[in-house]
Amino acid sequence: MKLGHYELGVPVFLAPLAGVTDKAFRETVCAVGGEYVWTEMISDKALTYQNSRTLDMLDLRGEAEPRIVQIFGSDPETMARAAQLAIDCSANVIDINMGCPAPKIVKNGEGSALLKDLSRAQAIASAVVKAVNVPVTVKIRLGWNDDEIVAIELAKSLESVGVQMLTVHARTREQFYSGHADWEWIGRVKKEVSIPVIGNGDIFNPEDAGRLIEQTGCDGVMIGRGALGNPWLIPRTQHFLKYGILMSAPPMEERMEVALQHFDRILRYKGERIGLNEMRKHAVWYIKGVKKAAQLRDEIMHSESAEEMRSVLSRILEGIE
């Protein structure tokens, strides 16, 4: 598929995940062979206020194109300004979040709240499209709940104002991340619009992605929770979709080596105090399925220095655990 002037083939995107897809994780995914990554979702207000932490989230230096930045908000003018600022920080694509189900986001009329206000959703997309000269994409959910499915209506509305790609997370806001993604709706949306549609929801191995594309005809996939502690899932899925061949999962040695490299990146960008806290969740994800995982989780959560964290991961690497 094409996005602006970018030829993406059948893309496998790393989903924007708050508190997860920071620069260190994006670099880790790309280091193991991933190509298409998203930033964490970024507040339009925080960006326009030039909040220092938010500007750090927009550090795209050294990252390959297309550099995709996701923003969220509820005011068209503020979103348009935030999009322009993201372009100034070298973003190549602007994505608008219309799917985040978190209460603190929804209560401000942002994220999934826009599924209940389609005119505002369209106004936001229109304002952003007019404000920038790069592709604008949108990530949506099916609707607020099973009785209020608006995905097709919203998709048509967004296409009409110039949005160039849609990602459909096949759950409602009411579901959050529970239950099963209803892939059938991705296919229905795909049939109603001419722009590329990316399928999202319940992709935990390359075969899932293949089935999703076969069932819905969507143009690519987006992987979120399946990539936690498993950055290889992105390139393995890309390879499977391109060649029809399933690459082996990486051995434990490689998993721990990459975990240590990921930790080094976190420390470089965030320092030891914040970095140690950030790495705890990632380390727990990386050791899933490891022998004595419960004991190791306890050690990880009680690590008080970068050296202690490295020690736990290195012992696994050395085959001591």
Residue, then its C-alpha position, 0 to 999 in steps of 0.5 A: m500500500k501507499l501512504g503519501h509518497y511512501e511505498l509500504g508493501v503490506p505493512v506491519f505497524l507497531a501500535p502506539l502504546a502509552g508508556v511503552t512505545d518510547k524512543a528506546f522501544r521503537e529503536t529496539v523494534c527496528a534493531v531486530g528488523g521492524e520497519y514501521v513504528w508509532t510514537e506514544m500518543i501525545s497530548d495536543k495541549a501539552l505539545t502546544y504548551q511546549n511541555s518539556r516531557t512532551l517534547d522528549m516524547l517527540d525525539l525522532r532523531g535518527e529514526a527512519e521514515p516514515r516517522i509517525v506521530q500520534i496526537f490526541g485532543s478535542d479541539p480542532e484548532t489546538m490539534a491543528r497547531a499540535a500537528q504543525l509542531a510535530i511536523d517541526c520535530s520531523a514527523n512525516v505522518i500525523d495520526i489522530n487518536m480516536g480510540c483510547p478508552a482510558p477514563k482520564i482521556v475520555k472525560n476530556g472529550e478525547g480518544s474514544a469520546l469522539l466516537k460519540d461526537l462524530s461531527r467533532a471527530q470530523a472537524i478535528a480531522s479536517a483541521v489537521v489535514k488542512a494544517v499540514n502537508v503530510p499524510v494524516t491518518v486516524k486510529i478508531r474503535l468500532g464504537w462506544n458499545d455494541d449498541e452504538i457501532v459507528a465505525i463505517e459512518l466515521a470512516k466515511s466521514l474521515e475519508s471525505v475530509g482527506v484522511q489517507m489511512l484508517t486503523v480500526h481496533a475491532r473493539t468498542r470502548e466499553q470492551f477496553y481490551s477484554g473479550h475478542a476483537d470482532w474482525e468482521w467489522i474491519g472487513r465491513v469498513k474496508k468495503e466502504v472506503s477507498i483509503p487503506v484500512i489497517g486491522n488491529g486487535d488480537i494479533f499475537n503471532p504471525e498467523d493471526a495477522g495472515r488470518l486477519i488479512e484473509q478474512t477482512g481484505c485489510d491492507g496491513v496490520m497493527i500489533g500492540r500488546g503482542a509485541l510486549g517483551n516480544p519486539w521480534l513479532i513485528p519483523r516475523t509477521q512482516h516476513f510471514l506476510k511477504y513470503g509465507i514463511l514462518m521464522s522461528a521465534p528467537p532463542m532465550e539467549e537472543r531475548m536476553e541480549v536484546a532485553l539488555q540492549h533495550f535497557d541500555r537505551i532506556l538508561r541513555y534516554k531517561g537516566e537510572r532513576i526513571g529508566l529503572n522503573e521503566m525497565r521493570k515492566h519490560a523485563v517482566w514481559y521479556i522473561k515470560g515463559v522463562k524457568k523460575a519466572a515468578q522468582l525472577r519477577d520478584e527480583i526484577m521488581h525489587s531491583e534498586s539499581a541498574e546493576e541489579m537489573r542487569s545482574v538478573l537479566s545476565r544470569i538468565l543469559e549465562g544459563i545460571e537460572 
